[in-house]
Amino acid sequence: KSLEWGKVASFSLATTESWKDKNTGEKKSKTQWHNIRVSGNLCSVVERFIKKGSKIYIEGSIEYRSWEHDGVTKYATDINCRNLTMLGGQDSTSQEPATNDTDDLPF
């Protein structure tokens, strides 16, 4: 496989945790949003197959960033995805995990 160097894609991924409140019995949930960045061959996978609502499993490294905007320091946390597997559904059951051959990249 050859890598598509220089190509980068990003998207948001929601994770939801659900539980039942022990005191009230009420079902509760909490959703968090994560910034995902992919590069190389994984960009093609994301462009072709990942859509809103797709269930995926990703592995990668966390990168913390900060910058100044109008005198205020802003912060962001990104996940640099190295491996991606599509979960559920008929179209994704035969999918092999998509990997990014980036062993020599600094992240």
C-alpha positions as a printed Julia matrix, in Angstrom:
107×3 Matrix{Float64}:
   0.0    0.0    0.0
   1.17   3.49  -0.7
   0.34   6.34   1.62
  -1.45   9.45   0.43
   0.92  11.89   2.17
  -0.38  15.32   2.95
  -4.05  14.35   2.94
  -5.82  15.0    6.25
  -9.47  14.61   7.23
 -11.22  15.46  10.46
 -14.62  14.72  11.9
 -16.44  14.68  15.23
 -17.27  11.44  17.01
 -19.92  11.2   19.74
 -19.68   8.68  22.56
 -22.65   8.17  24.88
 -22.57   6.58  28.3
 -25.9    5.38  29.74
 -26.75   4.3   33.27
 -29.65   3.99  35.7
 -29.65   6.37  38.66
 -29.39   4.22  41.81
 -31.57   6.57  43.88
 -34.38   7.34  41.44
 -34.19   4.46  38.96
 -34.22   7.06  36.19
 -32.26   6.27  33.04
 -29.56   8.87  32.41
 -27.0    9.42  29.69
 -24.06  11.66  28.93
 -22.75  12.36  25.43
 -19.25  13.64  24.76
 -17.86  14.85  21.43
 -14.34  14.05  20.26
 -12.31  15.63  17.45
 -10.87  12.87  15.25
  -8.07  13.45  12.72
  -7.0   10.94  10.09
  -4.28  11.11   7.47
  -2.88   9.04   4.63
  -4.9    6.06   3.42
  -7.48   6.43   6.19
  -8.74   9.62   4.52
 -10.08   7.57   1.61
 -11.84   5.17   4.01
 -13.45   8.08   5.88
 -14.48   9.84   2.66
 -16.06   6.72   1.15
 -17.61   4.9    4.09
 -18.05   7.05   7.21
 -21.32   8.96   7.42
 -23.28  10.6   10.22
 -24.48   7.83  12.51
 -21.81   5.31  11.44
 -20.63   3.14  14.3
 -16.85   2.9   14.35
 -14.03   1.78  16.6
 -10.85   3.84  16.5
  -7.38   3.62  18.0
  -4.92   6.46  18.1
  -3.03   8.96  20.18
  -4.28  12.06  21.97
  -2.89  15.46  21.07
  -3.5   18.57  23.16
  -3.37  21.95  21.41
  -3.63  25.55  22.54
  -3.64  28.88  20.73
  -4.39  32.54  21.37
  -7.47  34.22  19.91
  -8.29  37.83  20.8
  -6.09  37.57  23.88
  -7.85  34.41  25.12
  -6.11  31.05  25.25
  -8.19  28.36  23.55
  -7.68  24.62  24.06
  -8.54  21.55  21.99
  -7.99  17.84  22.32
  -7.69  15.76  19.14
  -7.44  12.03  18.61
  -4.98  11.16  15.83
  -6.53   7.98  14.47
  -4.16   5.17  13.45
  -6.66   2.3   13.13
 -10.35   2.38  12.26
 -12.87  -0.46  12.2
 -16.45  -0.1   11.03
 -18.96  -1.7   13.43
 -22.41  -3.14  12.87
 -24.56  -3.22   9.76
 -24.38  -5.52   6.76
 -21.98  -3.33   4.79
 -19.33  -3.3    7.5
 -19.33  -6.91   8.73
 -16.83  -8.03   6.11
 -14.58  -5.0    6.5
 -11.0   -5.53   7.55
  -9.69  -2.98  10.04
  -8.32   0.02   8.16
  -4.85   0.99   9.3
  -2.55   3.86   8.6
   1.02   2.78   7.88
   2.52   5.67   9.81
   5.11   4.05  12.07
   7.61   6.73  11.14
   5.31   9.68  11.91
   5.97  11.67  15.1
   2.48  11.08  16.53
